[in-house]
Each structure stands twice: as C-alpha cells, then as structure tokens.
Amino acid sequence: MRAARFYDRGDIRIDEINEPIVKAGQVGIDVAWCGICGTDLHEFLDGPIFCPSAEHPNPITGEVPPVTLGHEMSGVVNFIGEGVSGLKVGDHVVVEPYIVPEGTDTSETGHYNLSKGSNFIGLGGNGGGLAEKISVDERWVHKIPDNLPLDEAALIEPLSVGYHAVERANLSEKSTVLVVGAGPIGLLTAAVAKAQGHTVIISEPSGLRRKKAQEAQVADYFFNPIEDDIQAKVHEINEKGVDAAFECTSVQPGFDACLDAIRMGGTVVIVAIWGKPLVLIWQN
C-alpha cells in the first residue's frame, strides 16, 4: 500500500509498504480521509519534534524513521482482531491517536494525555492515517454514526483540540475571547467558543483565511493584524481586554498579541505547536 512517511526535516516521501498486520486486541481500518495537520507541517519544516530520529527512537514504540504520518483520520473497519468485541467489520470509525506507556490509566479521568513519554499515532509511530490502511488498538477506535460523512468525521480530532483549548480556559458565561490565527485549529477553536455563547474576535493576516472565517460565521469580529491595532480594537470591544486569548499561530507576534489583549487575571492558552522557542518579556 502507499503511505506518506517522514524521514527527516524537509524529507517526506510517498512509499510502497506492506499492509499492517492486525494483532489481537486491534482493529484494521481502511482509511477514508486524513487531514494534514499543522503539526505535520512543523515536522517537515522544523522537525523532528514528535517524530523520532535515528539517534532518538520513540521510547514507547521503539521506532526510528521513516514513520507514517497522519493523525486526523476517519475510515471503515475492515478486520477485527482476536478479543475485540465492541466493533464489527463495516463500522465507520475515527481514531483517537494516542501512544501511551503500557499500564497507563486510559479512563476519562486518567489524564493519559499527560503520561510520561506519550506521543501520537502518525507521529511517534504505530502507522498513520496518511496510508491506505492502519491497525489500531481497540481502545483508540471510536464508532461514529453511518450518516456522518467520513470527510467531516476526519475533523473530529482537530475539533477535539479546539474544544479542549476552550475548556482549559475555564470561561464563565458570555466571555469575550481572542483567537489569534484562523487556520483550521483557530477556526475550530473559535467555532467552539462561539457555540458556547462567547463573543469571539479573530486576528488573522491572511485575507483568504479571514474570508473563510467570515463565511463560517465562527466569530463576531475579524481583524487584520498587519493593518489593525489588535490591542486597540480589543479594548474598543471590551475596555478591560479579553477574558481568554488562544494562540493558534506558533509565531512570536501572535503570542505577543495575546498578551497585549488579555485582561488582568485572564487566561492565555497556547494551542499551536511551536518549532522554535517563544519569548516572554515581563513588564509592569
């Protein structure tokens, strides 16, 4: 089968590889759709970050490059491994793409996303969605309704990122928030905040992305940080500043805009993956 595999920074190749073996406790999936995440772009431009290197194998999977990319995937179950009981061939599914150490508490209260050495399917190893097929432990496979289009279902993983970011901000009712960056994650973060009844401000320099944000109606205000003074615009809307700011760009001016816009006691949530260090300057 074909697969897009990470070899090193700037080196991603389409290879012909063997189809995955479905082991006991695993589910075989025909991948229908898989998104190209900003994290994948960071691996290409700045990596390896989550991907292993020849010098540093993934501590859980033991894999070294090349590894198959892709973690925003949907598909159809094609094989059920021994011991799997909650799924059947033909089910439409999405993948929660975690790699965690053996013995990790993966219950909803287990905070397994914070486990030592945790990584992601499609970055740290264990196959990836940018291939024709993948084999995944049953725990990470979630059935979805058959009437949910599979192309839309591939957005469930990035939507969960936006939802988690908004939840981490711990907002009260009818807060005012700033989303810096209107790429896919910024749009989905804004959509979640808007759906919860908050006033949403988007800062995005790309006219194409601002247009998409306006068409999607995920915010109340749309500004261009190249032409607009974001700090001034925010304080025109709410004189105290925003209650939360979501940094979805991984560039220093985006982070700075969050700090300029936030009210006293507000929350800045770093949603983006950074390939380079950010600078925080404390000022009175």
C-alpha positions in Angstrom: 0.0 0.0 0.0 1.0 3.6 -0.4 2.0 5.8 2.6 3.4 9.2 3.3 6.4 8.8 5.5 8.6 11.2 7.5 12.3 10.5 7.0 13.8 13.8 8.4 13.2 17.5 8.3 12.3 18.5 4.7 12.1 14.9 3.7 8.7 13.2 3.4 8.2 10.5 0.8 5.4 8.5 -0.7 6.5 4.9 -0.3 5.1 1.5 -1.1 5.0 -0.5 2.2 3.4 -3.7 3.5 -0.2 -3.6 4.8 -0.3 -3.6 8.6 -0.9 -6.8 10.5 -4.0 -6.7 12.7 -2.9 -8.2 16.1 -5.1 -9.4 19.0 -6.9 -6.5 20.5 -6.6 -4.4 17.4 -8.9 -3.1 14.6 -8.0 -2.9 11.0 -9.2 0.2 9.2 -9.4 1.3 5.6 -8.6 5.0 5.8 -11.2 7.1 4.1 -9.9 10.6 4.9 -6.9 12.1 6.7 -6.1 15.7 7.3 -2.7 17.3 7.0 -2.3 18.9 10.4 -0.2 22.0 11.2 1.9 19.6 13.4 2.7 17.6 10.2 3.9 20.8 8.6 6.0 21.6 11.7 7.7 18.2 11.4 8.5 18.9 7.7 9.8 22.4 8.4 11.3 22.2 11.9 11.3 18.5 12.9 11.8 16.0 14.2 9.6 17.2 17.1 7.2 14.4 17.9 8.6 12.2 15.2 11.6 10.0 16.2 15.1 10.4 14.8 17.7 7.9 14.1 19.6 9.0 17.2 16.4 9.1 19.4 13.9 6.3 18.8 10.5 6.7 20.2 10.7 5.5 23.8 7.4 3.6 23.6 7.2 2.2 20.1 11.0 1.9 19.6 10.5 3.2 16.1 13.0 5.2 14.1 12.4 7.0 10.8 10.8 6.5 8.4 7.4 6.7 10.2 4.0 7.1 8.5 2.3 10.4 9.1 -1.3 11.3 9.7 -3.4 11.5 12.9 -6.7 13.2 11.8 -8.3 10.2 10.2 -11.7 8.5 9.6 -12.3 5.2 8.0 -14.2 1.9 7.8 -13.3 -1.2 9.8 -12.0 -4.0 7.6 -10.8 -6.6 10.1 -11.4 -7.4 13.8 -8.6 -8.8 15.8 -9.0 -11.5 18.4 -10.6 -10.3 21.6 -12.2 -7.2 20.1 -15.9 -7.1 21.0 -17.2 -3.5 20.6 -16.8 -3.1 16.9 -17.5 -5.0 13.7 -16.4 -5.0 10.0 -18.1 -2.2 8.2 -18.3 0.2 11.1 -17.5 3.8 10.4 -14.8 5.0 12.9 -12.4 7.7 13.9 -9.1 7.2 15.7 -8.1 8.9 19.0 -4.4 8.9 18.0 -2.6 8.3 21.3 0.6 6.4 22.1 0.9 5.9 25.9 3.1 3.8 28.1 1.8 0.3 28.9 -0.2 0.3 32.1 -1.4 3.9 31.7 -4.8 4.7 33.1 -6.8 5.5 29.9 -10.1 6.2 31.6 -11.7 9.6 31.2 -10.3 10.7 34.5 -6.8 9.2 33.9 -5.1 12.3 32.3 -3.4 9.9 29.9 -2.6 12.8 27.6 -0.1 13.9 30.2 1.6 10.5 30.7 5.4 10.4 30.6 6.7 9.9 27.0 3.2 10.0 25.5 3.1 10.6 21.8 0.7 10.3 18.8 -0.2 7.7 16.2 1.0 9.1 12.9 3.9 11.0 14.5 5.6 8.7 17.1 4.9 5.5 15.1 2.3 2.8 15.1 1.4 3.6 11.5 -0.5 6.7 10.4 -3.6 7.9 8.6 -1.7 9.1 5.5 -1.7 5.5 4.3 -4.3 3.3 2.8 -4.8 1.1 5.9 -3.9 1.2 9.5 -4.2 -1.1 12.5 -5.1 0.4 15.9 -5.7 -0.9 19.4 -9.4 -1.1 20.1 -9.2 1.5 22.9 -8.4 4.3 20.5 -11.0 3.4 17.9 -14.4 5.2 18.2 -17.5 4.2 16.2 -19.4 7.1 14.6 -22.9 7.2 13.0 -23.1 5.9 9.5 -24.9 9.1 8.4 -22.0 11.3 9.4 -19.9 11.9 6.2 -16.4 10.5 6.6 -14.8 13.6 5.3 -16.5 15.6 8.1 -15.6 12.9 10.6 -11.9 13.4 9.9 -12.4 16.8 11.5 -13.3 15.3 14.9 -9.7 15.0 16.1 -8.8 18.7 15.3 -12.2 19.7 16.7 -11.3 18.0 19.9 -8.2 20.1 20.1 -10.3 23.3 19.9 -12.8 22.0 22.4 -10.1 21.1 24.9 -8.5 24.5 24.5 -11.7 26.3 25.3 -12.4 24.0 28.2 -8.9 24.7 29.6 -9.7 28.4 29.5 -12.4 27.8 32.2 -14.6 30.6 30.8 -17.6 32.0 32.6 -20.8 32.6 30.6 -20.7 35.2 27.9 -17.0 35.9 28.0 -15.0 37.8 25.3 -12.2 35.8 23.7 -9.5 36.5 21.1 -8.4 33.7 18.7 -5.1 34.6 17.0 -4.7 32.7 13.8 -7.6 31.4 11.6 -6.1 28.3 10.3 -8.1 25.1 10.8 -7.4 24.8 14.5 -8.1 28.5 15.0 -11.4 28.2 13.2 -12.4 25.2 15.2 -11.4 26.9 18.5 -13.4 29.9 17.5 -16.4 27.7 16.5 -16.4 26.0 19.9 -16.2 29.4 21.8 -18.9 30.9 19.6 -21.2 27.8 20.0 -20.9 28.2 23.8 -22.2 31.8 23.5 -19.0 33.8 23.9 -18.1 36.9 21.9 -15.2 35.9 19.6 -12.6 38.1 18.0 -10.3 36.7 15.3 -6.9 38.2 14.3 -5.6 36.8 11.0 -3.3 38.5 8.4 -4.4 36.2 5.5 -7.3 37.6 3.6 -8.2 34.2 2.4 -8.4 32.8 5.9 -10.3 35.8 7.2 -12.8 35.3 4.4 -13.3 31.6 5.3 -13.7 32.6 8.9 -16.4 35.1 8.0 -18.2 32.6 5.7 -18.1 30.0 8.5 -19.6 32.6 11.0 -17.3 31.4 13.8 -16.6 34.9 15.2 -18.2 38.3 15.8 -15.2 40.5 14.8 -12.4 39.9 12.2 -9.2 41.9 12.1 -6.0 42.0 10.1 -3.0 42.5 12.5 -1.0 44.0 9.7 -3.4 46.8 9.2 -5.3 46.9 12.6 -4.0 47.6 16.1 -5.3 44.5 17.7 -4.8 45.8 21.3 -6.8 48.9 20.5 -9.5 47.0 18.6 -9.9 44.6 21.5 -10.2 47.3 24.1 -12.9 49.1 21.9 -14.9 45.9 22.2 -14.2 45.3 25.9 -12.3 48.0 27.7 -10.9 45.5 30.2 -9.5 43.3 27.5 -10.4 39.7 26.6 -11.1 37.0 29.2 -9.1 34.5 27.2 -6.8 34.5 24.2 -6.0 31.5 22.1 -2.6 31.4 20.4 -3.0 29.3 17.2 -0.1 30.6 15.0 3.2 29.5 16.6 4.7 32.8 15.8 6.0 35.4 18.2 3.7 38.3 17.1 0.7 36.1 17.6 1.8 35.3 21.2 2.5 39.0 21.8 -0.9 39.9 20.6 -2.5 37.6 23.1 -0.6 39.2 26.0 -1.5 42.7 24.7 -5.2 41.8 24.5 -5.7 39.8 27.7 -7.4 41.4 30.8 -5.9 41.3 34.2 -6.4 37.8 35.5 -7.3 36.5 32.1 -6.0 33.3 30.5 -3.8 32.7 27.5 -4.0 29.3 26.0 -1.1 28.1 23.8 -2.9 25.9 21.2 -0.2 25.8 18.5 2.8 23.5 18.4 6.0 25.6 18.4 9.0 24.6 16.4 11.1 27.4 17.9 11.3 28.9 21.4 8.9 31.8 22.2 10.0 34.8 24.2 8.1 36.1 27.2 9.1 39.5 28.5 7.6 40.5 31.8 6.5 44.2 32.1 4.6 46.2 34.6 
